[in-house]
Amino acid sequence: MAHLVMLTDANTNQEILFNLDTVVSIENAVGQTVITTRWGRQQVQESLDYIMSRSKDDDKKVAAGEI
């Protein structure tokens, strides 16, 4: 089951549906949060605390066929 969360891209201000299962690390940066995944880096506006709290929400887990 994927752990999905809606985040906001720090550069474009567009909402993105992010799969937390691909995360290697998440770090605070000045005015943004940097998420490193298996394939690269993404800068988002949401705080590390926000991402942590959303990652624990059971209702955000979906099976692949439900997307």
C-alpha positions in Angstrom: 0.0 0.0 0.0 1.3 3.4 -0.9 1.7 6.2 1.6 0.5 9.3 -0.3 0.4 12.9 0.9 -0.4 16.1 -0.9 2.5 18.6 -0.8 3.3 21.9 -2.5 6.4 22.2 -4.7 8.6 25.0 -3.3 9.6 26.3 -6.8 6.3 26.2 -8.7 3.7 26.4 -5.9 1.9 23.5 -7.5 0.3 20.7 -5.5 1.9 17.3 -5.9 0.8 13.9 -4.8 3.9 12.5 -3.1 4.5 8.8 -2.4 6.4 8.6 0.9 7.4 5.0 0.2 10.2 6.4 -2.1 11.8 8.7 0.5 15.4 8.2 1.5 15.6 11.3 3.8 13.7 14.5 4.7 15.6 17.6 5.9 14.6 21.1 7.0 16.0 23.9 5.0 15.5 27.7 5.1 11.9 28.3 4.1 11.3 24.8 2.7 11.8 21.1 3.3 14.1 19.0 1.1 12.9 15.4 0.3 15.5 13.0 -1.1 14.1 10.0 -2.9 15.6 7.0 -4.7 15.5 9.1 -7.9 16.4 12.7 -6.9 15.4 15.6 -4.7 12.2 17.6 -4.3 11.8 20.9 -2.4 8.4 21.4 -0.8 6.8 24.2 1.3 5.4 22.0 4.0 7.4 21.5 7.2 9.0 18.3 8.4 6.6 18.2 11.3 3.6 18.5 8.9 4.9 15.7 6.7 5.5 13.5 9.7 2.0 14.0 11.0 0.4 13.3 7.6 2.5 10.2 7.2 0.9 8.7 10.2 -2.7 9.1 8.9 -4.0 5.7 8.1 -6.6 7.1 5.6 -3.8 8.2 3.3 -2.7 4.6 2.5 -4.2 3.3 -0.7 -3.7 0.1 -2.7 -2.5 0.5 -6.3 -5.9 -0.3 -7.8 -7.6 2.4 -5.8 -5.7 5.3 -7.4 
